[in-house]
Amino acid sequence: MTEVSPAPDPEHRRSADAAGQLSRARRFRRLLFLLPPAVIAAMLALGE
């Protein structure tokens, strides 16, 4: 397939925003996994 020239398409921009949100959520989840279980438990207790 040849390269598609970037067109001012709102659909494309929306999918790009969704991809950005996905990567942000993935980064946040990775940070949660790196936190000690005690901190996660405390966050859950405070969140409820």
Secondary structure, 3 states (H helix, E strand, C coil): CCCCCCCCCHHHHHHHHHHHHHHHHHHHHHHHHHCCHHHHHHHHHHHC
